[in-house]
Amino acid sequence: MAELTGAQWRKSTRSGDNGGDCVEVADNLPGLVAVRDSKDPTGPTLTFSPTAWTRFVRAAKTPH
């Protein structure tokens, strides 16, 4: 598991005002981007390399 000490979590800009159901992202750690469910902050996280995260975000923004 990646070391997440010092992660600064922020609400995703794509998460709306839906009663707390949102994704949080920590992109301040060297060499990784972490993602978690805001409803379960002590639960599992996904981690990505910065390159993989950029590709994911770019693909998510592309209209299909």
Sequence and secondary structure as in RCSB ss.txt:
>XXXX:A:sequence
MAELTGAQWRKSTRSGDNGGDCVEVADNLPGLVAVRDSKDPTGPTLTFSPTAWTRFVRAAKTPH
>XXXX:A:secstr
    TT   EE TT  SSTT  EEEE  STT EEEEETT TTS EEEE HHHHHHHHHHHHS  
